[in-house]
Amino acid sequence: MMLNSTKMLFMMFMFMSTLISVSSNNWLTGWMGLEINLMAFIPILYSKMNYYSSESSMKYFIIQSSSSMILLLGIILSSLKININMSSVIMTCGLLTKLGVAPFHMWVPSIMEGINWMNCLILSTWQKIAPLTLISYSVNNSMLITPAMLSMLIGSVGGLNQSSIKKLMAYSSINNIGWILISMMMSMLAWVNYFMIYSLMIFMFMCMLNKENMNYINQCFMSTFKSMNKVLFLIMLLSMGGMPPMLGFMPKWMIIQLTVMFNMYIVVTMMVVSSLIVLFYYIQMSFSMLMINSQKLKWMELLITKNKMMIISFFINMFGFIFIIIIKSMV
């Protein structure tokens, strides 16, 4: 296991490199920030306690370095004024590969399966900030429709019949990236709001999974999994699936409204269908967890819990949407 001081050093470089990419005023500086970020994140991924982490870190290095070469090729072609449209397509492909957007998504479930929950959290949230920002600044948004719709479709269908929670979260991440790309085509504020709410929900959910040391869905059926945790697990899943009136419903409702305003009805249909599929397998998993092997389920335990983080997560997911609506009506 890595020393805490060493881990903190690499995490500092990871955070600083993202800030370099986000604040850059040219493509080369943004690319340099992405490379520093890659070299800082690889040691964080590796752990002697996890046999599969070395495989995942090597896969991540190969994929990210390959996408960096593609991005750099596009930057060079753009600077030489050689076929501007082609260079823009090449840069977009490089950034989409870094994000794990369909059809460049196959590495995401494989890597997330082999790392711990905290690294899954970083990979699903912080590591997406720099590529998303670079895409939103300079890339032609019309190129994003097809990969966004593919991501929503594959992210929703791919999560069906998964037994691994990490793979389920990987496909959920692919699906949500599709929503973010669609929102990016319409408003900078829209995708930032969506990403912030998504990151908050993922943070609460993965912290709970890390605390309970859960990796597979069948672990949810065990009687050692407390009643309160089961209910909170259910609420978090429904919130991430976009069930109203929970917190996860608000960003999806906002994006659908914007998409209808732009008369993108085919995209709206795909968004609604993919959201329903995601909600279906979340509900299927959560209700199975509550109903199967629940003879020892003591509902009086719901009234007593010592975990403040879970109580906070419960109120954020249940009443976050209503709270935001009240604040917006007052402004």
C-alpha positions in Angstrom: 0.0 0.0 0.0 1.3 3.5 -0.9 2.4 5.8 1.9 -0.1 8.6 2.7 2.4 11.3 2.0 3.2 9.8 -1.5 -0.5 9.4 -2.2 -1.2 13.0 -1.2 1.7 14.2 -3.5 0.2 12.4 -6.5 -3.3 13.7 -5.7 -2.0 17.2 -5.5 -0.4 16.9 -9.0 -3.7 15.3 -10.2 -5.8 18.3 -9.0 -3.3 20.9 -10.2 -3.0 19.3 -13.7 -6.8 19.5 -14.0 -6.7 23.2 -13.1 -4.0 23.7 -15.7 -6.2 22.1 -18.5 -9.3 24.0 -17.4 -7.6 27.4 -17.3 -5.5 26.9 -20.4 -5.9 29.4 -23.3 -4.5 27.1 -26.0 -4.7 23.4 -27.0 -1.1 22.6 -26.2 -1.3 23.7 -22.6 -4.6 21.8 -22.2 -2.8 18.7 -23.6 0.1 19.1 -21.2 -2.3 19.3 -18.3 -4.0 16.0 -19.4 -0.6 14.3 -19.6 0.4 15.4 -16.1 -2.9 14.3 -14.8 -2.4 10.8 -16.4 1.0 10.3 -14.8 -0.3 11.4 -11.4 -3.4 9.2 -11.5 -1.6 5.9 -12.5 0.3 5.5 -9.1 -3.0 6.3 -7.3 -4.7 3.4 -9.2 -2.1 0.9 -8.3 -2.4 -1.0 -5.0 -0.5 -4.0 -3.7 -3.6 -5.1 -1.8 -5.6 -5.5 -5.1 -4.3 -8.1 -7.6 -6.3 -6.6 -10.5 -5.2 -2.9 -9.9 -1.9 -3.4 -11.8 -3.8 -4.7 -14.8 -6.3 -1.8 -14.6 -3.6 0.8 -14.3 -1.8 -0.6 -17.3 -5.0 -0.6 -19.4 -5.7 2.9 -18.3 -2.2 4.1 -19.2 -2.4 2.5 -22.7 -5.9 3.9 -23.5 -5.1 7.4 -22.2 -1.7 7.6 -23.8 -3.2 6.5 -27.2 -6.0 9.0 -26.9 -3.4 11.7 -26.0 -1.4 10.9 -29.2 -4.6 11.2 -31.2 -5.4 14.5 -29.6 -1.8 15.8 -30.2 -2.1 14.8 -33.9 -5.2 16.8 -34.2 -3.6 19.8 -32.5 -0.6 19.6 -34.8 -2.8 19.4 -37.9 -4.9 22.3 -36.6 -1.8 24.5 -36.0 -0.5 23.7 -39.5 -3.9 24.7 -41.0 -4.1 21.3 -42.7 -7.7 20.3 -43.2 -9.3 22.1 -40.2 -12.4 19.9 -40.3 -10.4 16.7 -40.1 -8.2 18.0 -37.3 -11.3 19.0 -35.3 -12.7 15.4 -35.8 -9.4 13.9 -34.7 -9.3 16.1 -31.5 -12.9 15.3 -30.7 -12.1 11.5 -31.0 -9.1 11.9 -28.7 -11.1 13.7 -26.0 -14.1 11.3 -26.3 -11.8 8.3 -25.9 -10.4 9.9 -22.7 -14.0 10.3 -21.4 -15.1 6.8 -22.3 -17.9 7.9 -24.6 -19.4 5.4 -27.0 -18.1 4.0 -29.3 -14.8 4.4 -27.4 -16.3 3.1 -24.1 -15.1 -0.5 -23.8 -12.2 0.2 -21.5 -14.4 1.8 -18.8 -16.2 -1.3 -17.3 -13.0 -3.3 -17.5 -10.9 -0.8 -15.6 -13.5 0.1 -13.0 -13.9 -3.6 -12.2 -10.3 -3.9 -11.1 -9.9 -0.8 -8.9 -11.3 0.2 -5.4 -14.3 2.4 -4.9 -12.4 5.6 -4.1 -10.5 5.3 -7.4 -13.9 4.5 -9.1 -15.2 7.8 -7.7 -12.2 9.8 -8.9 -12.4 8.1 -12.4 -16.2 8.9 -12.6 -16.0 12.5 -11.5 -12.7 14.4 -11.3 -11.0 12.7 -14.2 -13.8 13.9 -16.5 -13.6 17.6 -15.7 -10.6 18.5 -17.9 -11.7 16.6 -21.1 -15.3 17.9 -20.8 -14.1 21.5 -20.3 -11.8 21.2 -23.4 -14.7 19.8 -25.5 -17.1 22.6 -24.3 -14.6 25.3 -25.2 -13.5 24.6 -28.7 -15.1 21.6 -30.4 -17.9 21.8 -32.9 -21.0 20.7 -30.9 -22.7 19.2 -34.0 -20.2 16.3 -33.8 -21.4 15.3 -30.3 -25.0 14.2 -31.2 -24.1 10.7 -32.5 -21.7 9.7 -29.7 -24.0 11.2 -27.1 -27.0 9.1 -28.3 -24.8 6.0 -28.6 -23.6 6.6 -25.0 -27.1 6.9 -23.7 -28.2 3.7 -25.6 -25.2 1.6 -24.7 -25.0 2.9 -21.1 -28.6 1.9 -20.5 -28.7 -1.5 -22.2 -25.2 -2.5 -21.0 -26.3 -2.2 -17.4 -29.0 -4.9 -17.7 -28.3 -8.2 -16.1 -25.0 -7.1 -14.5 -24.0 -8.8 -11.3 -21.0 -6.5 -10.6 -22.0 -3.1 -9.0 -18.8 -1.6 -10.4 -19.7 -2.6 -13.9 -23.2 -1.3 -13.3 -21.7 2.1 -12.2 -19.4 2.1 -15.3 -22.4 1.8 -17.7 -24.3 4.4 -15.6 -21.3 6.7 -16.1 -21.4 6.1 -19.8 -25.1 6.9 -19.9 -24.7 10.1 -17.9 -21.8 11.3 -20.1 -24.3 11.1 -23.0 -26.7 13.4 -21.1 -23.8 15.8 -20.3 -22.8 16.0 -24.0 -26.3 16.8 -25.1 -26.6 19.5 -22.4 -23.2 20.9 -23.6 -24.6 21.5 -27.0 -27.2 23.9 -25.5 -25.7 25.6 -22.5 -22.5 25.8 -20.5 -24.4 26.3 -17.3 -26.7 23.2 -18.0 -23.8 20.7 -18.3 -22.0 22.2 -15.3 -25.2 21.9 -13.2 -25.8 18.3 -14.4 -22.2 17.3 -13.7 -22.2 18.8 -10.2 -25.4 17.0 -9.1 -24.3 13.8 -10.7 -21.0 14.0 -8.9 -22.7 14.6 -5.6 -24.9 11.6 -6.0 -22.0 9.4 -7.1 -20.0 10.6 -4.2 -22.6 9.6 -1.6 -23.4 6.3 -3.3 -19.8 5.1 -3.7 -18.8 6.2 -0.2 -21.6 4.0 1.1 -20.5 1.1 -1.0 -16.9 1.6 0.1 -17.9 1.6 3.7 -19.9 -1.6 3.4 -17.2 -3.2 1.2 -19.8 -4.2 -1.5 -18.8 -5.2 -5.0 -21.6 -7.5 -6.2 -25.4 -7.2 -6.1 -25.9 -10.5 -4.3 -24.1 -9.0 -1.3 -27.1 -6.7 -0.9 -29.3 -9.8 0.0 -27.2 -10.7 3.1 -28.9 -10.3 6.4 -25.8 -8.5 7.7 -26.8 -5.6 5.5 -28.8 -3.4 7.9 -32.3 -2.3 7.3 -31.5 1.4 7.2 -28.7 0.8 4.8 -31.0 -1.1 2.5 -33.6 1.7 2.4 -30.8 4.3 1.8 -29.4 2.1 -0.9 -32.9 2.0 -2.5 -33.3 5.8 -2.3 -29.8 6.5 -3.8 -30.5 4.1 -6.7 -33.9 5.7 -7.5 -32.3 9.2 -7.3 -29.6 8.2 -9.7 -32.2 6.7 -12.0 -34.1 10.0 -12.1 -37.2 9.1 -10.2 -39.2 12.2 -9.2 -39.2 14.0 -6.9 -35.7 13.0 -5.9 -32.5 15.0 -6.5 -31.5 13.0 -9.6 -34.8 14.0 -11.4 -34.0 17.7 -11.5 -31.0 17.7 -14.0 -32.7 15.3 -16.3 -35.9 17.3 -16.3 -33.8 20.5 -17.0 -32.0 18.9 -19.9 -35.2 17.5 -21.5 -36.8 20.9 -21.3 -33.8 22.5 -23.0 -33.8 19.8 -25.7 -37.5 20.3 -26.4 -36.9 24.1 -26.7 -34.2 23.3 -29.4 -36.8 21.0 -31.3 -34.5 18.0 -31.0 -37.4 15.5 -30.6 -35.5 12.4 -31.7 -32.8 13.1 -29.1 -35.5 13.7 -26.4 -37.1 10.3 -27.3 -33.7 8.6 -26.9 -33.1 10.4 -23.6 -36.5 9.3 -22.2 -36.1 5.7 -23.3 -32.6 5.3 -22.0 -33.6 6.9 -18.7 -36.5 4.5 -18.3 -34.2 1.5 -19.0 -31.7 2.7 -16.4 -34.5 3.3 -13.9 -35.8 -0.2 -14.6 -32.7 -2.0 -13.6 -32.1 0.2 -10.6 -35.6 -0.5 -9.4 -35.2 -4.2 -10.2 -32.0 -4.4 -8.2 -33.2 -2.3 -5.2 -36.6 -4.0 -4.8 -35.0 -7.5 -5.1 -32.6 -6.4 -2.3 -35.5 -5.4 -0.1 -37.8 -8.4 -0.7 -35.4 -11.4 -1.2 -33.9 -12.9 1.9 -35.4 -10.2 4.1 -36.8 -12.4 6.9 -34.5 -10.6 9.4 -35.5 -7.2 8.2 -36.4 -5.2 11.3 -38.1 -2.0 10.2 -37.8 -0.5 13.7 -34.1 -0.2 12.9 -35.1 2.5 10.4 -35.8 4.8 13.3 -32.3 4.4 14.8 -29.0 4.9 13.0 -25.6 6.1 14.1 -24.3 6.9 10.7 -24.7 10.7 10.1 -23.4 10.5 6.5 -26.2 8.2 5.6 -28.8 10.4 7.2 -27.4 13.4 5.3 -27.5 11.4 2.0 -31.1 10.4 2.7 -32.2 14.0 3.1 -30.2 15.3 0.1 -31.6 12.7 -2.2 -35.2 13.0 -0.9 -35.5 16.7 -0.5 -32.7 18.2 -2.6 -35.0 18.7 -5.7 -37.7 20.5 -3.6 -35.0 22.6 -1.9 -33.5 23.8 -5.2 -36.9 24.6 -6.6 -37.7 26.7 -3.6 -34.4 28.6 -3.9 -35.0 29.3 -7.6 -38.5 30.6 -7.0 -37.1 33.0 -4.4 -34.3 34.4 -6.7 
